[in-house]
Amino acid sequence: MTAMVMSVSADAEHRFSKPVVDSIRLLKGVGVEGDAHCGETVKHRSRVAVDPTQPNLRQVHLLHAELLDEVNAAGFGVAPGQMGENILIRGLDLLALPTGVRLRLGRTAVVEITGLRNPCAQIDAFRPGLLKAVLGRDAEGRIVRKAGIMGIVLEGGDVRRGDMVTVTLPAPPHRPLERV
C-alpha cells in the first residue's frame, strides 16, 4: 500500500483538537502556516514555561490513521484532527521510523522526523480513558507512545488530502524515535 495523506489540520489557537482544512502550507524552518505551534522556537505552552528559547522540534505533528482505527474500534469515536495532528497519514508505520527520516509530502514539502509525541493528560480531558489507549508496553515492558510523531520543516510547500508520502531514510546507524 502506498502511504497517503488522509487529512490536514491547523489551528491558530492552543486547543487540543484542530479543525480539518482543505490544505496547509508548511513553511521552511517554522512549521504549519497559521498554526499555534508555528515558529523557530518552542510554542507548546509547557515547554515555553521551561525555556522559550529552545528550538522548536515539534513544528509538525503527524499521526497514523491506523491509530484512529484502533481507538475507534475500542469505542472512543475520534475523528481526523481531534488528536491535534497537523497531518494524518495512512499506510506508513510512523512509529517504526528512525529519527532523522525525511518525509516528502506532496510535490515539494519535506519534513524531518525529530521524535515521538508524548501524550499528556489533555487526551483524557478530550476522551476519558484515551490516554491509556494511546500508550502501550513492548515485550521488555518499556512504554510505547502511539500518539504520533513530530518533525521540522526542511522544505516548504502545500499539503492536502490525497498527497502521496515518500520516505527517505537517514544514513545508518538508525536511531529509534524518542519522545521530543
C-alpha positions in Angstrom: 0.0 0.0 0.0 1.2 3.5 -0.8 1.4 6.0 2.0 -1.1 8.8 1.6 -2.2 12.0 3.4 -5.8 11.4 4.7 -6.4 14.9 6.1 -4.6 18.0 7.2 -5.5 20.3 10.1 -4.3 23.6 11.6 -5.5 26.0 14.4 -4.2 29.4 15.3 -5.3 28.8 18.9 -3.8 26.5 21.5 -6.6 23.8 21.6 -6.3 20.1 21.9 -8.2 19.4 18.6 -7.5 21.1 15.3 -10.2 21.6 12.5 -9.6 19.7 9.3 -8.9 22.1 6.4 -8.5 21.7 2.6 -4.8 22.3 2.7 -2.0 23.5 4.9 1.2 25.3 3.9 4.4 24.2 5.5 7.0 26.9 6.0 10.7 26.0 6.0 12.1 26.1 9.5 9.0 27.2 11.3 6.1 24.7 10.7 2.5 25.0 9.6 1.5 28.5 8.5 -1.2 29.9 10.8 -0.9 27.1 13.4 -0.4 27.9 17.1 2.8 25.7 17.1 4.4 27.5 14.1 7.8 29.1 15.0 11.6 28.6 15.2 11.4 28.3 19.0 9.1 26.2 21.1 5.4 27.1 21.1 4.0 24.2 23.3 2.9 26.0 26.5 4.6 23.6 28.9 7.9 23.9 27.0 7.7 27.7 26.7 7.3 27.8 30.5 10.6 25.9 31.0 12.7 27.7 28.3 11.1 29.8 25.5 14.4 29.9 23.6 14.5 26.2 22.9 14.5 25.2 19.2 11.1 24.0 18.0 11.5 20.3 17.3 7.6 20.0 17.2 6.7 22.1 14.2 4.5 19.5 12.6 2.5 16.7 14.3 2.0 13.6 12.2 -0.4 10.8 13.1 -1.1 7.4 11.5 -4.7 6.9 10.6 -4.4 3.3 11.8 -4.3 4.7 15.4 -7.8 6.2 14.8 -9.0 2.8 13.5 -7.6 1.2 16.7 -9.1 3.7 19.2 -12.4 3.9 17.4 -12.7 0.1 17.4 -12.4 0.5 21.2 -15.3 2.9 21.2 -13.6 6.3 21.5 -15.1 8.0 18.4 -12.1 10.1 17.4 -12.2 11.9 14.0 -9.4 13.4 11.9 -7.8 16.5 13.6 -9.2 15.7 17.0 -5.9 14.3 18.3 -4.3 17.6 17.5 -2.4 16.3 14.5 -1.5 18.5 11.5 -1.2 15.6 9.1 -3.0 12.3 9.2 -1.2 9.6 7.1 -2.4 6.1 6.2 -0.2 3.2 5.0 3.0 4.1 6.8 4.2 2.8 10.2 5.2 6.2 11.6 6.3 4.8 14.9 8.8 2.4 13.3 10.6 5.2 11.5 14.1 6.2 12.8 15.0 9.7 14.0 16.0 11.9 11.1 13.9 10.2 8.4 12.6 12.6 5.8 9.0 12.5 4.5 8.2 14.2 1.2 4.5 15.2 1.4 3.0 16.1 -1.9 5.1 17.8 -4.6 7.6 19.9 -2.5 7.2 19.7 1.3 9.8 17.8 3.3 9.5 17.1 7.0 12.4 15.6 9.0 11.2 13.5 11.9 12.6 14.6 15.3 10.8 12.2 17.7 7.7 10.9 19.3 4.8 12.9 20.6 4.5 12.5 24.3 0.8 12.2 25.1 -0.4 14.2 28.1 -3.5 14.3 30.4 -5.3 16.6 27.9 -6.1 13.5 25.9 -8.2 12.2 28.8 -9.9 15.5 29.1 -10.9 15.1 25.5 -12.0 11.5 25.8 -11.7 9.8 29.3 -9.5 6.7 29.0 -7.9 7.7 25.7 -4.5 8.3 27.3 -4.3 4.6 28.3 -5.3 3.6 24.8 -2.5 5.6 23.1 0.1 4.2 25.5 1.3 0.6 25.5 4.2 -1.6 26.6 6.6 -3.6 24.5 7.9 -7.1 25.2 10.5 -5.6 27.6 7.9 -3.6 29.5 9.0 -0.2 28.1 6.3 2.4 27.3 5.2 2.6 23.7 3.9 6.1 22.8 1.4 5.7 19.9 0.1 9.3 19.7 2.1 10.2 16.6 5.4 11.7 15.7 6.9 15.3 15.5 9.0 16.9 12.9 10.6 20.1 11.5 10.0 21.5 8.0 13.1 21.3 5.8 11.3 22.3 2.6 8.1 24.2 2.4 5.0 23.6 0.3 1.3 22.9 0.3 0.0 19.6 1.7 -3.6 18.3 1.1 -5.7 15.1 1.4 -4.6 12.6 -1.3 -1.0 13.7 -1.4 1.5 10.8 -1.6 4.1 10.4 1.1 7.7 9.3 0.2 10.2 8.1 2.8 13.9 8.8 2.7 15.9 7.0 5.4 18.9 8.7 7.1 22.4 7.1 6.8 22.9 4.2 9.2 23.1 3.6 12.0 19.4 4.3 12.6 18.3 5.7 15.9 14.9 4.8 17.2 12.4 7.6 17.9 12.4 9.0 21.4 9.9 11.5 22.9 10.6 15.1 22.0 
